[in-house]
Amino acid sequence: MLAPYGRIVEARAPAADVARILRSGYAAWHEQLTKLVDRAHSEGDMAACADPALVARGLAAMVDGVAIGMLRDGSRLAKRRRLATLRDWLNILRQTG
C-alpha cells in the first residue's frame, strides 16, 4: 500500500511531464521569436530595442492573450478585434522613429 504522499507523487508525474514539455516548447518558441526580433531590428523593419528577448517575451504574452481570448468567447468580431490589437502592437514595434 502506498502512503498518501506516494499517490500524490504518482498523480503529479504526468503533470510534471506535461509541464516539462510545455516549458521546452515555450523556450524554443521564445528563442525563435528573439531571433526574429533581432533580425527585424538589424534589417530596419523594427524600431531599435534594448533587449530583443524582452520584446519577444512581450510578443509571446500578447499572442497567448489573444489565443486565450479566442478560445474563451470564439466570436468572429472578438477574433477580428484581437487580431487587430496584435497587428497594432506589431506596427508599433515596426516604427523606426
N, C-alpha and C positions, 0 to 999 in steps of 0.2 A: 504494500500500500504506500502511495506517495504522500509525503507531507503536503499540507495545503499550499505552501510556497512552491513546491515542486510542480503542482498543477498550474500555478501562475506562470512559472518559468516556461513550462511547455506551451501554454497558451500564448505567450509572448513571442516565442520563437518565430512563427510565421510572420507576425507583425514586424519583428526585427529584420527579417529578410526583405520584406516589402520596403521598409524604411531605408535599408541599405541600397536597394535597387533604385529607389526614388532619389536618394541623395546622389548616387552615382550619375543618374540621368540628368539631374539638375546641374551637377558640376560640369558635365560635358556640354550641356546647353549654354551655361554661363560662359564657359571658355570660348565657345563659338561666337556668342554674342559679343564678347570682349574683343575678339579678333576682328569682327565685322565693324564695330565702333571705331577701333583703332585704324582700320583700313579706310573707312569712310572719312575719318579726320585727315589722314595722310593724303587722300585723293581730293580733298577740298569739298567733299559732299556734306560735311558736318562741321558745325562750329567747334572751335578748339575746346577741349575739356581737360581738366587737370588729371582725371583718373578714368580711363576707358572702362575699367572694371566696375566702377561705381555707376557709370551711366548704363552699363549692361545690366547691372542688378536692378536699377530703376526700370529699365525696359522690361525685364523679366517680370517684375512686380506688376507693371501695367498690363502686360499680356495675361498674367494669371488672373488679375482682377476682371478683365474683360471676359475671359473664359468662364469664370465662376458666375458672373452676371448673366451670361448667355445660358448657362446651364440652369440657373435659378428660375428665370422667367421665360426665356425662349421666344419672346415675341419678336416679329420681324423689325418693328420700329425700334425696340430696345437694342437689337443687334446693330442696326444701322447707326444708332446714336453712339453705341460703344465703339464701333469701328471708326466712326468719325472722330471720337475722342483720341483714339490711338493714332490716327492719321495726323491730327493736330499736334499731338505730342512729338511725333516723328518730324513734322515740319519745323517745330521749334528747334529740334536738335540739328536740323539741316541748315538753319540760318548761319551765315558766316559773319554776321555782324556788320 
